[in-house]
Amino acid sequence: MSRLDSFIRRLSAQRDILNAVADEVKTLDGPVLELGLGNGRTFDHLRELFPDHRIVAFDRTVNAYGPSMPSAENLVLGEIKDTARTFIGANASLAHADIGTGYEDKDAITLTWLPEIMAGVLASGGLAVSGLPLDHPDLAVLPLPSSVKDGRYFIYRRR
C-alpha cells in the first residue's frame, strides 16, 4: 500500500472512531485531551464534536493552522511524555493520541510511557482513542467501527 493510501486510511479510521464515540463522550464529564496537536485537523474536528467540553491540546511546538489553534489556556507545549503527566488525575472523558511515527523503534519508546499517561488522565469510564496499541491493565479494548481495519487504530475504556 502506498504511503498516501496508508495516510488516508489512518485519518479515515481516526474520524470514524471519533464520530462513533461522540455520543457517549458527550454524556461524560471531564475535558477532552488531544495528545499531538500537529496542524490542528483533529483538534478542529474535536471542537465540532464536543462544543461543550474543554479541549486541551499537547504538542512539542506550535505547528497548527491558525484557525485550528486552541486558545493559550488550552495549549500545553513541551515534550508530551512530560507535559501530559501533569494531567494525570484530570478525569478526562476522552483522550486521543495520534503520535505514532511508523518507525517501530521510535514507537516502541513512545509505548513505554503512553499507555500509563492515557490510563492516568481518564476518568473511570472515559475513552482512549489511539493510533498506537495501549497495553495497560486499566484499559479495556473496545470494538472498532466496521469501517476500521483491526490494528489500524484502537479504542479503550478506562476501567
N, CA and C atoms as an extended XYZ file, in Angstrom:
477
Properties=species:S:1:pos:R:3:atomname:S:1:resname:S:1:resid:I:1 pbc="F F F"
N         0.846       -1.171        0.000 N   MET     1
C         0.000        0.000        0.000 CA  MET     1
C         0.895        1.239        0.000 C   MET     1
N         0.516        2.219       -0.783 N   SER     2
C         1.302        3.455       -0.852 CA  SER     2
C         1.184        4.215        0.455 C   SER     2
N         2.116        5.093        0.709 N   ARG     3
C         2.070        5.917        1.913 CA  ARG     3
C         0.842        6.823        1.900 C   ARG     3
N         0.440        7.281        0.713 N   LEU     4
C        -0.758        8.111        0.618 CA  LEU     4
C        -1.989        7.320        1.043 C   LEU     4
N        -2.126        6.097        0.513 N   ASP     5
C        -3.267        5.267        0.900 CA  ASP     5
C        -3.251        4.968        2.399 C   ASP     5
N        -2.079        4.707        2.950 N   SER     6
C        -1.960        4.437        4.382 CA  SER     6
C        -2.382        5.663        5.197 C   SER     6
N        -1.957        6.844        4.776 N   PHE     7
C        -2.319        8.088        5.446 CA  PHE     7
C        -3.831        8.293        5.418 C   PHE     7
N        -4.438        8.079        4.269 N   ILE     8
C        -5.888        8.256        4.134 CA  ILE     8
C        -6.626        7.267        5.026 C   ILE     8
N        -6.171        6.019        5.049 N   ARG     9
C        -6.816        5.018        5.909 CA  ARG     9
C        -6.691        5.389        7.380 C   ARG     9
N        -5.523        5.906        7.780 N   ARG    10
C        -5.322        6.292        9.178 CA  ARG    10
C        -6.261        7.427        9.549 C   ARG    10
N        -6.340        8.459        8.709 N   LEU    11
C        -7.211        9.590        9.029 CA  LEU    11
C        -8.687        9.210        8.965 C   LEU    11
N        -9.043        8.357        8.033 N   SER    12
C       -10.433        7.888        7.965 CA  SER    12
C       -10.788        7.086        9.212 C   SER    12
N        -9.864        6.234        9.653 N   ALA    13
C       -10.098        5.454       10.872 CA  ALA    13
C       -10.267        6.381       12.068 C   ALA    13
N        -9.396        7.366       12.163 N   GLN    14
C        -9.457        8.327       13.252 CA  GLN    14
C       -10.811        9.028       13.271 C   GLN    14
N       -11.221        9.550       12.138 N   ARG    15
C       -12.511       10.257       12.049 CA  ARG    15
C       -13.667        9.326       12.378 C   ARG    15
N       -13.656        8.124       11.804 N   ASP    16
C       -14.767        7.193       12.020 CA  ASP    16
C       -14.886        6.806       13.490 C   ASP    16
N       -13.761        6.599       14.154 N   ILE    17
C       -13.800        6.240       15.580 CA  ILE    17
C       -14.279        7.419       16.416 C   ILE    17
N       -13.729        8.593       16.181 N   LEU    18
C       -14.159        9.756       16.959 CA  LEU    18
C       -15.649       10.026       16.769 C   LEU    18
N       -16.129        9.890       15.558 N   ASN    19
C       -17.558       10.068       15.310 CA  ASN    19
C       -18.374        8.989       16.018 C   ASN    19
N       -17.852        7.752       16.043 N   ALA    20
C       -18.576        6.636       16.663 CA  ALA    20
C       -18.685        6.788       18.182 C   ALA    20
N       -17.687        7.367       18.815 N   VAL    21
C       -17.717        7.505       20.279 CA  VAL    21
C       -18.303        8.835       20.736 C   VAL    21
N       -18.596        9.729       19.815 N   ALA    22
C       -19.008       11.094       20.165 CA  ALA    22
C       -20.230       11.135       21.073 C   ALA    22
N       -21.271       10.381       20.758 N   ASP    23
C       -22.481       10.452       21.578 CA  ASP    23
C       -22.206       10.030       23.017 C   ASP    23
N       -21.370        9.002       23.185 N   GLU    24
C       -21.050        8.561       24.539 CA  GLU    24
C       -20.205        9.603       25.265 C   GLU    24
N       -19.207       10.150       24.609 N   VAL    25
C       -18.342       11.141       25.244 CA  VAL    25
C       -19.153       12.364       25.665 C   VAL    25
N       -20.133       12.741       24.887 N   LYS    26
C       -20.968       13.901       25.223 CA  LYS    26
C       -21.705       13.718       26.541 C   LYS    26
N       -21.923       12.474       26.949 N   THR    27
C       -22.627       12.211       28.209 CA  THR    27
C       -21.682       12.205       29.410 C   THR    27
N       -20.379       12.262       29.169 N   LEU    28
C       -19.385       12.186       30.232 CA  LEU    28
C       -18.884       13.569       30.613 C   LEU    28
N       -18.590       13.734       31.875 N   ASP    29
C       -17.954       14.965       32.338 CA  ASP    29
C       -16.459       14.855       32.112 C   ASP    29
N       -15.800       15.973       32.140 N   GLY    30
C       -14.349       15.997       32.038 CA  GLY    30
C       -13.880       16.486       30.695 C   GLY    30
N       -12.653       16.980       30.664 N   PRO    31
C       -12.108       17.536       29.428 CA  PRO    31
C       -11.811       16.465       28.389 C   PRO    31
N       -11.600       16.913       27.188 N   VAL    32
C       -11.106       16.085       26.089 CA  VAL    32
C        -9.642       16.472       25.892 C   VAL    32
N        -8.770       15.475       25.822 N   LEU    33
C        -7.348       15.745       25.663 CA  LEU    33
C        -6.878       15.257       24.307 C   LEU    33
N        -6.148       16.104       23.605 N   GLU    34
C        -5.590       15.794       22.283 CA  GLU    34
C        -4.072       15.762       22.413 C   GLU    34
N        -3.497       14.557       22.464 N   LEU    35
C        -2.047       14.417       22.593 CA  LEU    35
C        -1.455       14.384       21.193 C   LEU    35
N        -0.865       15.487       20.809 N   GLY    36
C        -0.317       15.651       19.468 CA  GLY    36
C        -1.207       16.554       18.639 C   GLY    36
N        -1.052       17.854       18.784 N   LEU    37
C        -1.882       18.812       18.041 CA  LEU    37
C        -1.570       18.802       16.554 C   LEU    37
N        -0.297       18.692       16.185 N   GLY    38
C         0.075       18.725       14.768 CA  GLY    38
C        -0.413       19.994       14.113 C   GLY    38
N        -1.058       19.847       12.953 N   ASN    39
C        -1.543       21.057       12.280 CA  ASN    39
C        -2.970       21.416       12.680 C   ASN    39
N        -3.540       20.669       13.610 N   GLY    40
C        -4.823       21.040       14.199 CA  GLY    40
C        -6.062       20.453       13.548 C   GLY    40
N        -5.900       19.569       12.579 N   ARG    41
C        -7.088       18.997       11.920 CA  ARG    41
C        -7.982       18.252       12.909 C   ARG    41
N        -7.384       17.374       13.714 N   THR    42
C        -8.192       16.596       14.652 CA  THR    42
C        -8.734       17.487       15.755 C   THR    42
N        -7.941       18.416       16.235 N   PHE    43
C        -8.414       19.362       17.243 CA  PHE    43
C        -9.661       20.094       16.731 C   PHE    43
N        -9.624       20.536       15.490 N   ASP    44
C       -10.762       21.232       14.894 CA  ASP    44
C       -11.994       20.320       14.852 C   ASP    44
N       -11.780       19.047       14.522 N   HIS    45
C       -12.881       18.077       14.486 CA  HIS    45
C       -13.429       17.856       15.898 C   HIS    45
N       -12.546       17.760       16.874 N   LEU    46
C       -12.983       17.586       18.255 CA  LEU    46
C       -13.812       18.777       18.734 C   LEU    46
N       -13.443       19.982       18.325 N   ARG    47
C       -14.237       21.174       18.699 CA  ARG    47
C       -15.645       21.080       18.142 C   ARG    47
N       -15.768       20.576       16.922 N   GLU    48
C       -17.100       20.423       16.334 CA  GLU    48
C       -17.898       19.341       17.049 C   GLU    48
N       -17.245       18.236       17.385 N   LEU    49
C       -17.944       17.130       18.047 CA  LEU    49
C       -18.331       17.458       19.482 C   LEU    49
N       -17.475       18.208       20.188 N   PHE    50
C       -17.655       18.422       21.624 CA  PHE    50
C       -17.608       19.906       21.997 C   PHE    50
N       -18.560       20.685       21.500 N   PRO    51
C       -18.511       22.130       21.763 CA  PRO    51
C       -18.691       22.481       23.239 C   PRO    51
N       -19.241       21.562       24.034 N   ASP    52
C       -19.478       21.841       25.446 CA  ASP    52
C       -18.381       21.296       26.363 C   ASP    52
N       -17.338       20.712       25.787 N   HIS    53
C       -16.223       20.190       26.575 CA  HIS    53
C       -15.001       21.093       26.403 C   HIS    53
N       -14.240       21.218       27.461 N   ARG    54
C       -12.925       21.847       27.332 CA  ARG    54
C       -12.030       20.871       26.569 C   ARG    54
N       -11.309       21.369       25.587 N   ILE    55
C       -10.393       20.538       24.807 CA  ILE    55
C        -8.990       21.103       24.993 C   ILE    55
N        -8.111       20.268       25.531 N   VAL    56
C        -6.737       20.666       25.796 CA  VAL    56
C        -5.831       19.907       24.829 C   VAL    56
N        -4.979       20.632       24.127 N   ALA    57
C        -4.074       20.029       23.145 CA  ALA    57
C        -2.638       20.129       23.636 C   ALA    57
N        -1.875       19.072       23.353 N   PHE    58
C        -0.472       18.980       23.741 CA  PHE    58
C         0.377       18.819       22.492 C   PHE    58
N         1.517       19.470       22.460 N   ASP    59
C         2.489       19.236       21.388 CA  ASP    59
C         3.832       19.807       21.801 C   ASP    59
N         4.861       19.431       21.040 N   ARG    60
C         6.210       19.921       21.334 CA  ARG    60
C         6.335       21.394       20.979 C   ARG    60
N         5.814       21.762       19.808 N   THR    61
C         5.878       23.137       19.319 CA  THR    61
C         4.571       23.454       18.606 C   THR    61
N         4.383       24.715       18.300 N   VAL    62
C         3.179       25.140       17.589 CA  VAL    62
C         3.394       24.988       16.088 C   VAL    62
N         2.570       24.162       15.460 N   ASN    63
C         2.587       23.992       14.008 CA  ASN    63
C         1.189       24.047       13.411 C   ASN    63
N         0.198       24.323       14.236 N   ALA    64
C        -1.188       24.261       13.777 CA  ALA    64
C        -1.532       25.438       12.870 C   ALA    64
N        -2.437       25.156       11.960 N   TYR    65
C        -3.031       26.161       11.086 CA  TYR    65
C        -3.802       27.133       11.966 C   TYR    65
N        -3.659       28.424       11.741 N   GLY    66
C        -4.227       29.475       12.587 CA  GLY    66
C        -5.612       29.224       13.137 C   GLY    66
N        -6.620       29.030       12.291 N   PRO    67
C        -7.974       28.816       12.812 CA  PRO    67
C        -8.142       27.502       13.587 C   PRO    67
N        -7.165       26.613       13.490 N   SER    68
C        -7.242       25.334       14.193 CA  SER    68
C        -6.396       25.312       15.462 C   SER    68
N        -6.046       26.482       15.951 N   MET    69
C        -5.249       26.603       17.170 CA  MET    69
C        -6.157       26.686       18.390 C   MET    69
N        -5.798       25.982       19.444 N   PRO    70
C        -6.530       26.180       20.704 CA  PRO    70
C        -6.136       27.515       21.332 C   PRO    70
N        -6.950       27.972       22.238 N   SER    71
C        -6.597       29.182       22.980 CA  SER    71
C        -5.374       28.873       23.846 C   SER    71
N        -4.691       29.916       24.276 N   ALA    72
C        -3.449       29.753       25.043 CA  ALA    72
C        -3.646       28.896       26.288 C   ALA    72
N        -4.779       29.048       26.966 N   GLU    73
C        -5.004       28.275       28.194 CA  GLU    73
C        -5.311       26.800       27.923 C   GLU    73
N        -5.538       26.446       26.661 N   ASN    74
C        -5.824       25.065       26.297 CA  ASN    74
C        -4.757       24.454       25.399 C   ASN    74
N        -3.575       25.058       25.403 N   LEU    75
C        -2.437       24.552       24.645 CA  LEU    75
C        -1.275       24.331       25.602 C   LEU    75
N        -0.774       23.101       25.629 N   VAL    76
C         0.322       22.745       26.520 CA  VAL    76
C         1.510       22.347       25.647 C   VAL    76
N         2.580       23.144       25.720 N   LEU    77
C         3.751       22.902       24.878 CA  LEU    77
C         4.890       22.286       25.677 C   LEU    77
N         5.637       21.427       25.001 N   GLY    78
C         6.763       20.730       25.594 CA  GLY    78
C         6.703       19.268       25.201 C   GLY    78
N         7.613       18.483       25.733 N   GLU    79
C         7.609       17.053       25.442 CA  GLU    79
C         6.336       16.436       26.016 C   GLU    79
N         5.543       15.812       25.167 N   ILE    80
C         4.243       15.283       25.587 CA  ILE    80
C         4.393       14.302       26.742 C   ILE    80
N         5.431       13.476       26.722 N   LYS    81
C         5.593       12.498       27.805 CA  LYS    81
C         5.770       13.186       29.152 C   LYS    81
N         6.238       14.414       29.163 N   ASP    82
C         6.408       15.166       30.409 CA  ASP    82
C         5.194       16.031       30.714 C   ASP    82
N         4.715       16.775       29.727 N   THR    83
C         3.617       17.715       29.978 CA  THR    83
C         2.298       17.000       30.247 C   THR    83
N         2.033       15.899       29.557 N   ALA    84
C         0.767       15.192       29.759 CA  ALA    84
C         0.707       14.540       31.137 C   ALA    84
N         1.867       14.218       31.706 N   ARG    85
C         1.889       13.637       33.061 CA  ARG    85
C         1.250       14.590       34.078 C   ARG    85
N         1.342       15.876       33.824 N   THR    86
C         0.765       16.837       34.767 CA  THR    86
C        -0.764       16.782       34.746 C   THR    86
N        -1.353       16.084       33.778 N   PHE    87
C        -2.805       15.954       33.677 CA  PHE    87
C        -3.300       14.604       34.201 C   PHE    87
N        -2.391       13.780       34.724 N   ILE    88
C        -2.838       12.533       35.346 CA  ILE    88
C        -3.764       12.901       36.495 C   ILE    88
N        -4.916       12.262       36.522 N   GLY    89
C        -5.944       12.589       37.501 CA  GLY    89
C        -6.916       13.654       37.036 C   GLY    89
N        -6.814       14.086       35.774 N   ALA    90
C        -7.693       15.137       35.247 CA  ALA    90
C        -9.117       14.649       34.997 C   ALA    90
N        -9.336       13.334       35.064 N   ASN    91
C       -10.666       12.748       34.842 CA  ASN    91
C       -11.245       13.132       33.486 C   ASN    91
N       -10.430       12.972       32.455 N   ALA    92
C       -10.859       13.294       31.090 CA  ALA    92
C       -11.935       12.314       30.617 C   ALA    92
N       -12.830       12.830       29.812 N   SER    93
C       -13.862       11.996       29.203 CA  SER    93
C       -13.304       11.247       27.994 C   SER    93
N       -12.348       11.882       27.310 N   LEU    94
C       -11.728       11.306       26.115 CA  LEU    94
C       -10.281       11.768       26.050 C   LEU    94
N        -9.406       10.846       25.721 N   ALA    95
C        -8.021       11.181       25.419 CA  ALA    95
C        -7.711       10.578       24.060 C   ALA    95
N        -7.225       11.398       23.155 N   HIS    96
C        -6.877       10.954       21.802 CA  HIS    96
C        -5.396       11.183       21.577 C   HIS    96
N        -4.730       10.172       21.030 N   ALA    97
C        -3.305       10.295       20.715 CA  ALA    97
C        -3.037        9.691       19.346 C   ALA    97
N        -2.546       10.502       18.458 N   ASP    98
C        -2.096       10.037       17.141 CA  ASP    98
C        -0.652       10.509       16.991 C   ASP    98
N         0.232        9.887       17.763 N   ILE    99
C         1.615       10.348       17.807 CA  ILE    99
C         2.602        9.279       17.370 C   ILE    99
N         2.097        8.234       16.748 N   GLY   100
C         2.998        7.219       16.205 CA  GLY   100
C         3.770        7.768       15.017 C   GLY   100
N         4.949        7.211       14.801 N   THR   101
C         5.803        7.683       13.708 CA  THR   101
C         5.849        6.722       12.529 C   THR   101
N         5.449        5.477       12.755 N   GLY   102
C         5.601        4.459       11.721 CA  GLY   102
C         6.950        3.760       11.786 C   GLY   102
N         7.831        4.241       12.644 N   TYR   103
C         9.132        3.604       12.864 CA  TYR   103
C         9.013        2.760       14.132 C   TYR   103
N         9.153        1.450       13.988 N   GLU   104
C         8.935        0.557       15.122 CA  GLU   104
C         9.806        0.907       16.327 C   GLU   104
N        11.070        1.253       16.094 N   ASP   105
C        11.963        1.547       17.223 CA  ASP   105
C        11.524        2.815       17.964 C   ASP   105
N        11.126        3.845       17.239 N   LYS   106
C        10.674        5.083       17.886 CA  LYS   106
C         9.332        4.875       18.587 C   LYS   106
N         8.417        4.155       17.928 N   ASP   107
C         7.116        3.917       18.543 CA  ASP   107
C         7.240        3.028       19.777 C   ASP   107
N         8.211        2.120       19.797 N   ALA   108
C         8.438        1.278       20.975 CA  ALA   108
C         8.811        2.135       22.174 C   ALA   108
N         9.569        3.191       21.956 N   ILE   109
C         9.918        4.098       23.050 CA  ILE   109
C         8.670        4.836       23.534 C   ILE   109
N         7.856        5.323       22.613 N   THR   110
C         6.612        6.008       22.977 CA  THR   110
C         5.719        5.083       23.802 C   THR   110
N         5.694        3.815       23.432 N   LEU   111
C         4.825        2.871       24.135 CA  LEU   111
C         5.326        2.522       25.537 C   LEU   111
N         6.513        2.998       25.917 N   THR   112
C         6.973        2.807       27.296 CA  THR   112
C         6.307        3.785       28.248 C   THR   112
N         5.748        4.896       27.717 N   TRP   113
C         5.112        5.888       28.582 CA  TRP   113
C         3.668        6.232       28.208 C   TRP   113
N         3.279        6.063       26.956 N   LEU   114
C         1.940        6.487       26.523 CA  LEU   114
C         0.797        5.731       27.207 C   LEU   114
N         0.836        4.404       27.318 N   PRO   115
C        -0.297        3.726       27.964 CA  PRO   115
C        -0.559        4.212       29.395 C   PRO   115
N         0.503        4.430       30.162 N   GLU   116
C         0.348        4.901       31.542 CA  GLU   116
C        -0.313        6.282       31.574 C   GLU   116
N         0.108        7.151       30.686 N   ILE   117
C        -0.475        8.500       30.653 CA  ILE   117
C        -1.926        8.452       30.212 C   ILE   117
N        -2.218        7.700       29.167 N   MET   118
C        -3.593        7.638       28.674 CA  MET   118
C        -4.531        7.094       29.751 C   MET   118
N        -4.123        6.028       30.430 N   ALA   119
C        -4.957        5.484       31.510 CA  ALA   119
C        -5.066        6.489       32.647 C   ALA   119
N        -3.979        7.163       32.948 N   GLY   120
C        -3.947        8.069       34.091 CA  GLY   120
C        -4.763        9.341       33.946 C   GLY   120
N        -4.915        9.826       32.726 N   VAL   121
C        -5.653       11.080       32.543 CA  VAL   121
C        -7.164       10.874       32.486 C   VAL   121
N        -7.594        9.633       32.240 N   LEU   122
C        -9.015        9.362       32.032 CA  LEU   122
C        -9.787        9.163       33.327 C   LEU   122
N       -11.044        9.581       33.306 N   ALA   123
C       -11.982        9.233       34.361 CA  ALA   123
C       -12.368        7.769       34.184 C   ALA   123
N       -12.846        7.152       35.227 N   SER   124
C       -13.393        5.804       35.101 CA  SER   124
C       -14.534        5.852       34.087 C   SER   124
N       -14.485        4.994       33.092 N   GLY   125
C       -15.481        5.003       32.018 CA  GLY   125
C       -15.107        5.880       30.853 C   GLY   125
N       -14.052        6.694       31.004 N   GLY   126
C       -13.587        7.546       29.912 CA  GLY   126
C       -12.990        6.713       28.791 C   GLY   126
N       -12.867        7.309       27.625 N   LEU   127
C       -12.410        6.600       26.437 CA  LEU   127
C       -11.046        7.085       25.973 C   LEU   127
N       -10.228        6.129       25.550 N   ALA   128
C        -8.936        6.421       24.933 CA  ALA   128
C        -9.010        5.984       23.485 C   ALA   128
N        -8.603        6.850       22.592 N   VAL   129
C        -8.532        6.549       21.162 CA  VAL   129
C        -7.091        6.801       20.751 C   VAL   129
N        -6.478        5.801       20.112 N   SER   130
C        -5.050        5.902       19.843 CA  SER   130
C        -4.671        5.227       18.535 C   SER   130
N        -3.690        5.819       17.876 N   GLY   131
C        -3.114        5.200       16.690 CA  GLY   131
C        -2.118        4.114       17.033 C   GLY   131
N        -1.705        4.043       18.292 N   LEU   132
C        -0.804        3.002       18.783 CA  LEU   132
C        -1.560        2.142       19.789 C   LEU   132
N        -1.240        0.853       19.869 N   PRO   133
C        -1.906       -0.004       20.855 CA  PRO   133
C        -1.481        0.374       22.267 C   PRO   133
N        -2.432        0.350       23.190 N   LEU   134
C        -2.169        0.753       24.568 CA  LEU   134
C        -2.358       -0.454       25.485 C   LEU   134
N        -1.275       -1.060       25.870 N   ASP   135
C        -1.320       -2.224       26.755 CA  ASP   135
C        -1.223       -1.732       28.194 C   ASP   135
N        -2.369       -1.703       28.888 N   HIS   136
C        -2.408       -1.233       30.269 CA  HIS   136
C        -3.556       -1.947       30.985 C   HIS   136
N        -3.343       -2.398       32.217 N   PRO   137
C        -4.391       -3.150       32.913 CA  PRO   137
C        -5.658       -2.351       33.200 C   PRO   137
N        -5.587       -1.040       33.202 N   ASP   138
C        -6.772       -0.225       33.467 CA  ASP   138
C        -7.538        0.145       32.202 C   ASP   138
N        -7.083       -0.338       31.045 N   LEU   139
C        -7.746       -0.035       29.772 CA  LEU   139
C        -8.303       -1.306       29.154 C   LEU   139
N        -9.603       -1.299       28.897 N   ALA   140
C       -10.275       -2.430       28.257 CA  ALA   140
C       -10.474       -2.121       26.778 C   ALA   140
N       -10.091       -3.056       25.931 N   VAL   141
C       -10.231       -2.886       24.484 CA  VAL   141
C       -11.709       -2.871       24.105 C   VAL   141
N       -12.080       -1.941       23.235 N   LEU   142
C       -13.447       -1.857       22.709 CA  LEU   142
C       -13.437       -2.196       21.224 C   LEU   142
N       -14.577       -2.665       20.712 N   PRO   143
C       -14.633       -2.990       19.282 CA  PRO   143
C       -14.555       -1.736       18.414 C   PRO   143
N       -13.989       -1.932       17.242 N   LEU   144
C       -13.854       -0.844       16.270 CA  LEU   144
C       -15.101       -0.740       15.406 C   LEU   144
N       -15.374        0.437       14.862 N   PRO   145
C       -16.433        0.531       13.851 CA  PRO   145
C       -16.089       -0.399       12.681 C   PRO   145
N       -17.088       -0.860       11.975 N   SER   146
C       -16.864       -1.816       10.877 CA  SER   146
C       -15.998       -1.229        9.761 C   SER   146
N       -15.933        0.082        9.669 N   SER   147
C       -15.141        0.726        8.617 CA  SER   147
C       -13.646        0.739        8.919 C   SER   147
N       -13.255        0.346       10.130 N   VAL   148
C       -11.856        0.429       10.556 CA  VAL   148
C       -11.253       -0.971       10.628 C   VAL   148
N       -10.165       -1.155        9.918 N   LYS   149
C        -9.466       -2.440        9.901 CA  LYS   149
C        -8.757       -2.661       11.240 C   LYS   149
N        -8.844       -3.887       11.758 N   ASP   150
C        -8.148       -4.220       13.009 CA  ASP   150
C        -6.678       -3.859       12.903 C   ASP   150
N        -6.164       -3.238       13.963 N   GLY   151
C        -4.761       -2.872       14.013 CA  GLY   151
C        -4.442       -1.503       13.436 C   GLY   151
N        -5.409       -0.859       12.787 N   ARG   152
C        -5.182        0.462       12.202 CA  ARG   152
C        -5.291        1.559       13.261 C   ARG   152
N        -6.224        1.377       14.187 N   TYR   153
C        -6.480        2.350       15.244 CA  TYR   153
C        -7.106        1.578       16.405 C   TYR   153
N        -7.171        2.174       17.598 N   PHE   154
C        -7.585        1.437       18.776 CA  PHE   154
C        -8.477        2.286       19.660 C   PHE   154
N        -9.449        1.618       20.327 N   ILE   155
C       -10.337        2.276       21.284 CA  ILE   155
C       -10.289        1.485       22.589 C   ILE   155
N       -10.267        2.215       23.704 N   TYR   156
C       -10.238        1.600       25.031 CA  TYR   156
C       -11.177        2.368       25.969 C   TYR   156
N       -11.649        1.641       26.976 N   ARG   157
C       -12.424        2.272       28.054 CA  ARG   157
C       -11.614        2.128       29.348 C   ARG   157
N       -11.540        3.215       30.105 N   ARG   158
C       -10.865        3.171       31.410 CA  ARG   158
C       -11.754        2.398       32.374 C   ARG   158
N       -11.206        1.379       32.996 N   ARG   159
C       -11.959        0.554       33.955 CA  ARG   159
C       -12.279        1.361       35.197 C   ARG   159
